[in-house]
């Protein structure tokens, strides 16, 4: 294990979201991005492109990546209060 990253039990999960949603995923001063990373226990990378979409890569435990991808996809679909809803319901 190196710096909290265990390469034997982690995965790389990639999803694509609309370019217009990136500002919601990153948030003001990167707060939403850090909140998702802390809440899920993943590391997130966003690759910008000339296309209408961006690739978002999540690195972490498989279950953490799935949860992080779900949250990002919900933000992409306009459910901007997804984090507050998950916390409120005990996730």
Secondary structure, 3 states (H helix, E strand, C coil): CECCECCCCCEEEEEEEEHHHHHHHHCHHHHHHHHHHHHHCCEEEEECCCCCEEEEEEEECHHHHHHHHHHHHHHHCCCCCHHHHHHHCCC
